Amino acid sequence: MTQRRRTTEVFTLSFLDCICCGFGAVILFYTIVSAHSGVTQTRATDTLSAEVNRLDEQVLTGTRNLAALRDTLEKTRQEVASAREKSNLLAAQLASHQRQVSNYDATRLSRQQHIEKLRADIQALQEGVKRSEAGGDELAPPGQDVASFRQTGGDRRYITGVRMHGRRILILLDVSASMLHEDIVSVLRLRNADDATKRAAAKWQRALETVHWLLTQIPPGSAYQIYTFNTRAQPLLADSAGKWISGGDLPQIARDLAAMQSLVPGEGTSLYNAFAATKTLSPLPDQIVLITDGLPTQGKTTPTRKYVDSDTRARFFDEAVGQLPAHVPVDSILLPMQGDSEAAHRFWHLARNSDGSVLMPARDWP
């Protein structure tokens, strides 16, 4: 039996075809790797570029802020220089004012001593004339013989316009810091001085001399009381609170005069509390003699603001007047104080409405 031959199919690839396929695969792989690497580098480059741009923006902003700070610093230096110049100018002006005040005080003391000597000479001449005329001494009007005003003599009637006529006379003495001097700059200077310097201040001594004179004018049979006030009101002697003192009690008058010498002016002025204290006396006074130098700087309580303008001081004054007892005359002795132009007008109205008087002594008094 004849065997059938199978047909054989042969498939062959040339060596060159294989090599080309291999190279193609390598090139494709390289292309894929390079593309991936390029994308990664591009992303990294974008991130770094963004960071660089952000830093550039910060540098630009910092440069602008630095320029603004330099301008501010230069302006501040100019303001400091200007403030230093103003401070030096004010210091020079203050020193000049202090020298002027010292010269004025020295001149005033010399004039005061000269005036006292002239008064003593006039008194001696008047007494000599009376003796030569063989005339008898006239009896002094009521209230002139209670006590001598000065040991060396002196006219006890040189304050005119204030007449002590009440049966119960209340003397209100302002002991605030403004009673140290009539100039506010000098008040600030004396406010920081020691107590002895404050007690020796010329204006304060005038106030004490005024009280002394008033005590010599109390009519026989009348009584008196002395209250001091600054931010609060209180009797001169604590053991006499609410009581009336006989005008003929010379030992008590001596105690009052001695107590006044220990007072030290200080703090603000509350006329409200001074007038309100008049109602604590029983019976009420029938004459009030007020010794002060201007409108009050506070009302019933201390104001919250450090500086008080003239309108507010006028309002404090009006509120204080409302505390006075009805139908009691108020005689005001107003010592000088610069810059308080409304004071005279207000106290004049008070005198007119209460049937009292207002007196502003001369600058060279006493």
C-alpha positions in Angstrom: 0.0 0.0 0.0 1.4 3.2 -1.0 1.9 5.8 1.9 0.6 9.3 1.4 3.3 12.1 2.0 2.4 14.9 4.2 2.7 18.5 3.1 5.2 20.5 5.2 4.8 24.3 5.5 7.9 26.4 6.4 7.7 29.9 7.8 11.0 31.7 8.2 12.1 35.2 9.2 15.3 36.7 8.2 17.8 37.7 10.8 17.6 41.3 9.7 13.9 41.4 10.4 14.5 40.2 14.0 17.2 42.8 14.5 14.9 45.6 13.3 12.1 44.5 15.5 14.5 44.5 18.5 15.8 48.0 17.7 12.2 49.2 17.3 11.2 47.9 20.7 14.2 49.6 22.3 13.5 52.9 20.6 9.8 52.7 21.6 10.8 52.0 25.2 13.3 54.8 25.2 10.7 57.2 23.8 8.2 56.2 26.5 10.8 56.7 29.3 11.9 60.0 27.9 8.4 61.3 27.6 7.6 60.3 31.2 10.9 62.0 32.4 10.0 65.2 30.5 6.6 65.4 32.1 8.1 65.0 35.6 10.7 67.6 34.9 8.1 70.0 33.6 6.0 69.6 36.7 9.0 70.2 38.9 10.0 73.2 36.9 6.5 74.7 37.2 6.5 74.2 41.0 9.9 75.9 41.3 8.8 78.7 39.0 5.7 79.3 41.1 7.9 79.4 44.3 10.3 81.9 42.6 7.4 84.1 41.6 6.0 84.0 45.1 9.4 85.0 46.6 9.7 87.8 44.0 6.3 89.1 45.1 7.3 89.0 48.8 10.6 90.8 48.0 8.6 93.5 46.1 6.1 93.9 48.9 9.0 94.1 51.5 10.7 96.7 49.4 7.6 98.9 49.3 7.0 98.5 53.1 10.6 99.3 53.8 10.3 102.6 51.8 7.1 103.4 53.8 8.9 102.7 57.1 11.8 104.8 56.1 9.4 107.7 55.4 7.7 107.2 58.7 11.0 107.1 60.5 12.1 110.3 58.9 8.8 112.0 59.8 9.1 110.8 63.4 12.7 112.1 63.7 11.5 115.5 62.4 8.6 115.5 65.0 11.0 114.6 67.8 13.3 117.4 66.8 10.4 119.8 66.7 9.1 118.7 70.1 12.6 119.0 71.6 12.8 122.6 70.3 9.4 123.4 71.8 10.4 121.8 75.1 13.6 123.8 75.2 11.6 127.0 74.4 9.0 126.3 77.1 11.7 125.5 79.6 13.4 128.8 78.8 10.0 130.7 79.2 9.3 128.9 82.5 12.8 129.9 83.8 12.1 133.5 82.7 8.7 133.5 84.5 10.2 132.1 87.6 12.9 134.8 87.7 10.2 137.5 87.1 8.1 136.0 90.0 11.1 136.0 92.3 11.9 139.6 91.4 8.2 140.5 91.9 8.1 138.8 95.3 11.2 140.5 96.4 10.0 143.9 95.2 6.6 143.4 96.8 8.1 142.4 100.2 10.2 145.5 100.2 7.2 147.7 99.3 5.1 146.0 101.9 7.7 146.7 104.6 7.9 150.3 103.5 4.1 150.6 103.6 3.9 149.1 107.1 6.5 151.6 108.3 4.6 154.5 106.7 1.4 153.3 108.4 3.1 153.1 111.7 4.5 156.7 111.2 1.0 158.0 110.3 -0.5 156.3 113.3 2.1 157.9 115.5 1.5 161.3 114.0 -2.2 161.0 114.4 -1.8 160.1 118.1 0.5 163.1 118.5 -2.0 165.4 116.9 -4.7 164.1 119.2 -2.6 164.6 122.3 -1.6 168.1 121.2 -5.2 169.0 120.7 -6.0 167.6 124.1 -8.9 165.8 122.5 -10.4 162.8 124.1 -10.3 159.5 122.2 -13.6 158.8 120.5 -15.3 155.6 121.4 -14.8 153.1 118.6 -18.0 151.8 116.8 -19.4 148.5 117.9 -17.1 145.7 117.1 -13.8 147.7 117.0 -12.8 147.0 120.6 -13.1 143.2 120.6 -9.3 142.7 120.0 -6.4 144.5 118.6 -5.6 143.7 114.9 -1.9 144.1 115.2 0.4 144.4 118.2 2.0 147.4 116.5 -1.3 149.1 115.9 -2.6 149.7 112.4 -5.9 150.9 111.0 -8.6 148.4 111.7 -11.1 150.0 109.4 -9.2 149.7 106.1 -11.6 147.1 104.7 -14.6 149.1 103.7 -17.9 147.7 102.4 -17.9 144.7 104.7 -20.0 145.4 107.9 -20.2 142.8 110.6 -23.8 143.1 111.7 -25.0 139.5 112.3 -25.8 137.8 115.6 -24.4 134.6 114.3 -21.6 135.2 111.7 -20.1 132.3 109.7 -16.6 132.9 108.2 -15.9 130.6 105.3 -12.1 130.5 104.5 -10.9 129.0 101.2 -7.9 126.7 101.8 -7.5 125.4 98.3 -4.2 125.4 96.4 -5.2 128.5 94.4 -4.9 130.5 97.6 -1.1 130.2 97.3 -0.7 132.8 94.5 -2.7 134.8 91.9 -0.8 133.3 89.0 -1.5 129.7 87.9 2.2 129.0 87.1 3.3 130.1 90.5 0.4 128.1 92.1 1.8 124.9 90.4 5.3 125.8 91.5 4.2 126.4 95.2 2.0 123.4 95.2 5.1 121.2 95.1 7.0 123.2 97.7 7.3 122.3 101.4 4.6 123.2 103.9 6.6 126.1 105.4 6.9 127.8 102.0 3.2 127.3 101.4 2.3 128.9 104.7 4.5 131.9 104.0 2.9 132.6 100.5 1.9 136.3 100.3 -1.6 135.6 99.1 -2.3 133.1 101.8 -1.0 135.5 104.4 -3.5 138.1 103.1 -6.3 135.6 103.6 -5.2 135.0 107.2 -4.9 138.7 107.9 -8.5 139.1 106.5 -9.8 136.6 109.0 -7.9 138.2 111.8 -9.4 141.6 110.9 -12.9 140.1 110.8 -12.5 138.6 114.2 -11.7 142.1 115.6 -15.0 143.4 114.1 -17.5 141.0 115.7 -20.2 143.1 117.4 -20.6 142.7 121.2 -23.1 140.0 122.0 -22.6 138.3 118.6 -21.3 134.8 118.0 -19.1 133.5 115.2 -17.8 130.2 113.6 -15.0 129.6 111.2 -15.2 126.8 108.6 -12.4 126.0 106.1 -13.0 124.4 102.8 -11.3 123.0 99.7 -12.7 119.7 98.3 -14.6 119.4 101.6 -15.7 121.7 104.4 -14.8 121.4 108.1 -14.7 123.6 111.2 -11.4 125.3 112.0 -11.4 123.5 115.3 -12.9 120.1 115.4 -14.2 120.4 118.9 -16.3 123.4 117.9 -18.2 121.7 115.1 -21.8 122.8 114.9 -21.4 125.3 117.7 -21.4 129.1 117.9 -18.5 130.8 119.7 -19.0 134.0 121.6 -17.4 137.0 119.9 -16.0 138.2 123.3 -14.2 134.9 124.0 -10.7 136.2 123.6 -8.9 132.9 124.5 -11.0 131.1 121.9 -10.1 133.8 119.3 -6.5 133.3 120.2 -6.9 129.5 119.7 -8.5 130.1 116.3 -5.7 132.4 115.2 -3.1 129.9 116.3 -4.9 127.1 114.4 -5.0 129.1 111.2 -1.2 129.4 111.3 -0.9 125.6 110.9 -3.2 125.4 107.9 -1.6 124.4 104.5 -3.5 125.3 101.3 -4.0 122.4 98.9 -6.4 120.5 96.6 -9.3 121.9 94.6 -12.3 124.1 95.5 -15.8 122.9 96.3 -18.1 125.8 97.1 -21.0 123.4 97.1 -19.7 121.6 100.2 -18.8 124.9 101.9 -22.4 126.3 101.4 -23.9 122.9 102.3 -22.0 123.0 105.7 -23.9 126.2 106.7 -27.0 124.0 107.2 -25.2 121.9 109.8 -25.1 124.8 112.3 -28.0 125.3 114.7 -29.4 127.9 114.7 -28.5 128.9 111.2 -26.2 131.8 110.5 -27.7 135.2 109.8 -24.5 136.5 108.0 -21.9 134.6 105.9 -18.5 136.1 105.1 -16.8 134.2 102.3 -13.0 134.6 101.7 -12.0 133.0 98.3 -10.4 133.9 95.0 -12.6 132.7 92.2 -15.2 130.2 90.9 -15.1 126.6 92.3 -13.3 123.8 90.4 -15.6 121.1 91.4 -19.1 120.5 92.7 -20.3 118.1 95.3 -17.8 115.4 94.1 -14.5 115.5 92.2 -15.1 115.8 88.5 -13.9 112.9 86.2 -12.1 115.3 83.9 -8.7 116.6 84.9 -9.3 120.1 83.5 -12.5 122.1 84.1 -13.5 124.9 81.7 -15.1 128.2 82.7 -18.6 127.2 81.8 -18.4 124.1 84.0 -17.0 126.2 86.9 -19.9 128.7 86.5 -22.3 125.7 86.7 -20.6 124.5 89.9 -21.0 128.0 91.3 -24.8 128.1 90.5 -25.2 124.6 92.0 -23.4 125.7 95.2 -25.6 128.9 95.6 -28.6 126.6 95.7 -27.3 125.1 99.0 -27.3 128.4 100.8 -30.0 129.0 103.5 -32.7 131.4 102.5 -32.6 135.1 103.3 -28.9 135.0 104.6 -26.7 137.8 103.3 -23.4 136.7 101.8 -20.4 139.1 101.9 -17.7 137.9 99.6 -14.0 139.0 99.9 -12.5 138.1 96.6 -8.7 137.8 96.4 -7.1 138.2 93.0 -6.7 135.2 90.6 -5.6 135.6 87.0 -7.6 134.1 84.2 -10.9 133.9 86.2 -12.8 136.8 84.6 -16.3 135.3 85.4 -15.7 135.3 89.1 -16.4 139.0 89.9 -19.6 138.9 87.8 -21.0 135.8 89.6 -20.1 136.9 93.1 -21.6 140.4 92.4 -24.9 138.6 91.5 -24.7 136.5 94.7 -24.2 139.7 96.8 -27.1 141.4 95.0 -29.5 138.5 95.4 -28.6 137.8 99.0 -28.5 141.5 100.1 -24.8 141.2 100.8 -21.6 142.7 99.4 -18.6 141.8 97.4 -15.1 143.3 98.0 -11.9 142.9 96.0 -9.0 144.3 98.1 -6.1 146.1 96.5 -3.1 144.1 95.5 -0.9 145.8 98.1 -3.2 144.9 100.9 -2.5 144.6 103.8 
